């Protein structure tokens, strides 16, 4: 049973079962399933028409079946689902227009036109689908409303033509509305996903990057340095005697101070630099392409900027200072080792009197 399920799954996914993207897997299964079903159904109808003596119709239908079969094999071999999808749309549209012009088997040919709006919108998307459907409807109107053209071989009555045009137009509108709603829902989910991802990387209090986001930025910077051969530095800063602020003026005052400190740090660094709230009253600053001596200069500028900044909270004026540890990436150390080095320098600054850079 397990072997059968594995074979069946491989058949549906045209051999591309392990594709990581869910969207790509969906497109592959649509293309493969439609190609397989088209091959089987068209082959059956082709043989049926051949048995009834409709050689020309049988030849066209079996040719379409062959295209579907080859398209499936092409998808299996290459995995190029976009090309496969376009082949499906072109083949199906051509076949349906042929059936419309000739009447198909016993005048049932026009019925197959109703599969096109949903298929075209689903495969091509909203606006390319709208363009193709508009062209298709224009061709259909030309074929049916201008009986003198060489394309129309079947004999349809005026009542049938008007009702058929109204019906195919209605189905096209419904397909458009459905695809628009689907695209709108997908965009809303995508925007929500991006918003949640953004919020998951932000510190709620200060709006800075949080620890998780900074870890990713540090790993990315380490990878970039390995390619470029340049270095980078980090600053690990801790607010001095912050517990006293919370104990004497309350946590709301402490939160306000952290927001002001975050503003001072971001206002005194370059755009390429990244500032994160590392945890509690600690902040980490990433300085790309910056040597240790240059980083120490930046750290001293930040320390002085905060020392000279009076924080006004209600009727209180607070002067807050920070201690900063500086560490530079040497190209060989691990990320934890780099952060640990900055942490050691920070505690050295604390031991040596606070409000200083080590």
C-alpha positions in Angstrom: 0.0 0.0 0.0 2.8 2.4 0.9 4.6 1.7 -2.4 1.3 2.4 -4.3 0.8 5.7 -2.5 4.4 6.7 -3.1 4.0 5.9 -6.8 0.6 7.7 -7.0 2.1 10.8 -5.3 5.0 10.8 -7.7 2.7 10.5 -10.6 0.6 13.5 -9.5 3.6 15.6 -8.9 5.3 14.6 -12.1 8.2 13.2 -10.1 8.8 16.5 -8.3 7.5 15.5 -4.9 10.3 17.0 -2.9 10.0 20.6 -4.2 10.2 22.8 -1.1 7.9 25.6 -2.2 4.2 24.9 -1.5 3.2 27.3 -4.3 5.4 25.5 -6.8 4.1 22.1 -5.7 0.6 23.4 -6.3 1.4 24.6 -9.8 3.1 21.3 -10.6 0.2 19.2 -9.4 -2.3 21.4 -11.4 -0.3 21.1 -14.6 0.4 17.4 -14.2 -3.1 16.5 -13.1 -4.7 18.5 -16.0 -2.3 17.0 -18.5 -3.0 13.4 -17.4 -6.8 13.9 -17.3 -6.7 15.7 -20.6 -4.7 12.8 -22.2 -7.1 10.2 -20.9 -10.3 12.0 -21.6 -9.3 13.2 -25.1 -7.9 9.8 -26.0 -11.3 8.2 -25.1 -13.3 10.8 -27.0 -10.9 10.5 -30.0 -11.3 6.8 -30.1 -15.1 7.2 -29.8 -15.2 9.7 -32.7 -13.0 7.4 -34.7 -15.5 4.6 -34.1 -18.4 6.8 -35.2 -16.7 7.7 -38.4 -15.8 11.3 -37.5 -12.2 10.9 -38.7 -11.3 14.6 -38.8 -12.6 15.3 -35.3 -11.0 12.1 -34.0 -7.7 13.2 -35.5 -7.8 16.7 -33.9 -8.9 15.3 -30.5 -6.2 12.6 -30.5 -3.6 15.2 -31.5 -4.6 17.3 -28.5 -4.4 14.1 -26.4 -0.8 13.6 -27.7 0.1 17.2 -26.8 -1.2 16.6 -23.2 0.8 13.4 -22.9 4.0 15.0 -24.2 3.4 18.0 -22.0 3.2 15.7 -18.9 6.5 14.0 -19.9 8.0 17.4 -20.5 7.0 18.5 -16.9 8.4 15.2 -15.5 11.7 15.7 -17.2 12.2 19.5 -16.7 9.9 20.6 -13.9 9.2 23.8 -15.9 5.6 24.2 -14.7 5.2 27.7 -16.1 5.9 26.5 -19.7 3.8 23.4 -19.1 0.9 25.6 -17.9 1.1 27.9 -20.9 1.1 24.8 -23.2 -2.1 23.6 -21.4 -3.8 27.0 -21.9 -2.8 27.3 -25.6 -3.8 23.7 -26.4 -7.1 23.8 -24.6 -8.1 27.2 -26.1 -7.2 26.0 -29.6 -9.2 22.8 -29.2 -12.2 24.6 -27.7 -12.3 27.2 -30.5 -12.0 24.4 -33.1 -15.0 22.6 -31.5 -16.9 25.9 -31.4 -16.3 26.4 -35.1 -17.0 22.9 -36.2 -19.8 22.1 -33.7 -17.9 19.0 -32.4 -19.8 15.8 -32.0 -23.6 16.4 -32.6 -23.3 20.1 -32.0 -21.9 19.7 -28.4 -18.6 21.5 -29.2 -19.5 24.9 -27.7 -20.0 23.3 -24.3 -16.3 22.8 -23.8 -15.8 26.6 -24.0 -17.1 26.8 -20.4 -13.9 25.3 -18.9 -11.7 28.0 -20.3 -12.5 31.0 -18.1 -11.7 29.2 -14.8 -8.7 27.5 -16.3 -7.2 30.6 -17.8 -7.6 32.8 -14.7 -6.3 30.0 -12.4 -3.2 29.4 -14.5 -2.3 32.8 -15.8 -3.5 34.9 -12.9 -5.8 37.9 -12.7 -4.7 40.5 -15.2 -3.0 38.3 -17.8 -6.1 36.1 -17.5 -8.4 39.1 -18.0 -6.5 40.0 -21.1 -6.7 36.5 -22.6 -10.4 36.1 -21.7 -11.2 39.5 -23.3 -9.4 38.3 -26.5 -11.1 34.9 -26.3 -14.6 36.6 -26.0 -13.9 38.9 -28.9 -12.9 36.0 -31.1 -16.0 34.0 -30.0 -18.2 37.0 -30.8 -16.6 37.3 -34.2 -17.0 33.6 -35.0 -20.7 33.5 -34.0 -22.0 36.9 -35.0 -20.4 37.1 -38.4 -21.7 33.9 -40.1 -20.0 34.8 -43.4 -16.5 34.2 -42.0 -14.6 31.2 -43.1 -14.0 29.9 -39.5 -17.6 29.0 -38.7 -18.6 25.6 -40.1 -21.4 24.7 -37.8 -24.9 26.0 -38.0 -26.1 27.7 -34.8 -29.5 29.4 -34.5 -29.7 33.1 -33.4 -31.3 32.1 -30.1 -28.5 29.7 -29.3 -25.8 32.2 -30.2 -27.2 35.0 -28.0 -27.7 32.7 -25.0 -24.3 31.1 -25.5 -22.6 34.5 -25.6 -24.5 35.6 -22.5 -23.6 32.4 -20.7 -19.9 32.4 -21.5 -19.7 36.1 -20.6 -21.4 35.3 -17.2 -19.0 32.4 -16.5 -16.1 34.7 -17.4 -17.3 37.4 -15.0 -17.8 34.8 -12.2 -14.3 33.4 -12.8 -12.8 36.9 -12.7 -14.6 37.7 -9.4 -13.4 34.4 -7.9 -9.8 35.0 -9.0 -9.9 38.6 -7.8 -11.2 37.4 -4.4 -8.5 34.7 -4.3 -5.8 37.1 -5.2 -7.1 39.7 -2.7 -7.1 37.0 0.0 -3.6 35.9 -0.9 -2.3 39.5 -0.8 -4.0 40.0 2.6 -2.4 36.8 3.9 1.0 37.8 2.5 0.8 41.3 4.1 -0.3 39.8 7.4 2.6 37.3 7.2 5.1 40.1 6.5 3.6 42.2 9.3 3.9 39.3 11.8 7.4 38.6 10.6 8.3 42.3 11.1 6.7 42.3 14.6 8.5 39.1 15.5 11.8 40.9 14.8 11.0 44.1 16.7 11.3 45.0 20.3 7.9 46.1 21.4 9.0 48.8 23.8 11.7 50.6 21.7 10.9 49.6 18.2 14.5 48.5 17.6 15.5 45.1 16.3 15.2 42.4 19.0 17.7 39.7 19.9 16.5 37.2 17.3 16.7 39.8 14.5 20.1 40.9 15.5 21.4 37.3 15.6 20.3 37.0 12.0 22.0 40.3 11.0 25.2 39.2 12.8 25.2 35.8 11.0 24.6 37.6 7.7 27.4 40.1 8.4 29.8 37.2 9.2 29.0 35.5 5.9 29.5 38.8 4.0 32.9 39.3 5.7 34.0 35.8 4.7 33.4 36.8 1.1 34.8 40.3 1.2 37.6 39.8 3.6 36.6 43.0 5.5 35.7 43.1 9.2 33.1 44.5 11.5 32.7 45.4 15.1 30.0 45.3 17.7 29.2 47.5 20.7 27.5 46.0 23.8 26.1 48.7 25.9 24.4 48.6 29.3 22.6 51.4 31.1 24.3 52.3 34.4 22.4 51.9 37.6 19.1 51.4 35.7 17.6 49.5 38.6 17.7 52.7 40.7 15.5 54.4 38.1 12.9 51.7 38.2 13.0 51.5 42.0 12.7 55.2 42.6 10.6 56.5 39.7 8.8 53.3 38.6 8.9 51.1 35.6 6.9 53.5 33.4 9.8 56.0 33.8 12.2 53.2 33.2 10.4 52.2 29.9 10.4 55.9 28.9 14.1 56.1 29.5 14.8 53.0 27.4 12.9 54.5 24.5 14.9 57.8 24.8 18.1 55.9 24.9 17.2 53.9 21.8 16.4 57.2 20.0 19.9 58.6 21.0 21.7 55.5 19.8 19.9 55.4 16.5 20.3 59.1 16.0 24.1 59.0 16.5 24.9 56.0 14.2 25.0 55.7 10.5 22.1 54.3 8.4 24.1 51.1 7.6 24.7 50.5 11.4 22.1 48.3 13.2 20.9 48.9 16.8 19.1 46.3 18.8 17.7 46.0 22.2 19.7 43.0 23.4 17.7 42.4 26.6 16.6 44.4 29.7 18.7 47.6 29.7 21.3 46.2 27.3 21.7 47.3 23.7 23.9 45.9 20.9 25.2 47.9 18.0 26.5 46.3 14.8 29.0 48.4 12.9 29.7 46.9 9.4 33.2 47.5 7.8 34.5 49.0 11.0 37.8 48.3 12.7 38.1 48.1 16.5 39.7 51.6 16.9 37.0 53.1 14.7 34.3 51.2 16.7 35.8 52.6 20.0 35.5 56.1 18.5 31.8 55.5 17.7 31.2 54.0 21.2 32.7 57.1 22.8 30.5 59.4 20.7 27.4 57.4 21.8 28.5 57.5 25.4 29.0 61.3 25.3 25.7 61.9 23.4 23.8 60.0 26.1 25.7 61.6 29.0 24.8 65.1 27.6 21.2 64.1 27.0 18.8 65.2 29.8 15.7 63.0 29.8 12.6 64.9 30.8 10.0 62.7 32.5 7.0 64.5 34.0 8.6 66.9 36.5 11.9 65.0 36.7 15.1 65.6 34.7 17.3 62.5 34.5 20.9 62.1 33.4 21.5 58.6 32.2 24.9 57.0 31.3 26.0 53.8 29.7 29.0 51.6 29.8 30.1 50.0 26.5 32.2 47.0 25.5 33.8 46.9 22.1 34.8 43.8 20.1 35.9 43.3 16.5 35.4 40.2 14.4 38.8 38.6 13.7 37.6 36.3 10.9 37.9 33.0 12.8 35.9 33.3 16.0 32.3 32.1 16.4 29.4 34.4 16.9 29.1 33.4 20.6 32.8 34.1 21.1 32.5 37.5 19.5 29.5 38.5 21.7 31.2 37.0 24.8 34.3 39.2 24.1 32.1 42.3 24.0 30.4 41.2 27.1 33.8 40.8 29.0 34.7 44.3 27.9 31.4 45.7 29.1 31.9 44.2 32.5 35.4 45.6 32.6 33.9 49.0 32.0 31.5 48.4 34.8 34.3 47.4 37.2 36.4 50.4 36.2 33.8 53.0 37.2 31.0 52.8 34.7 30.1 55.5 32.1 33.1 54.5 30.0 34.2 52.5 26.9 36.4 49.4 27.1 
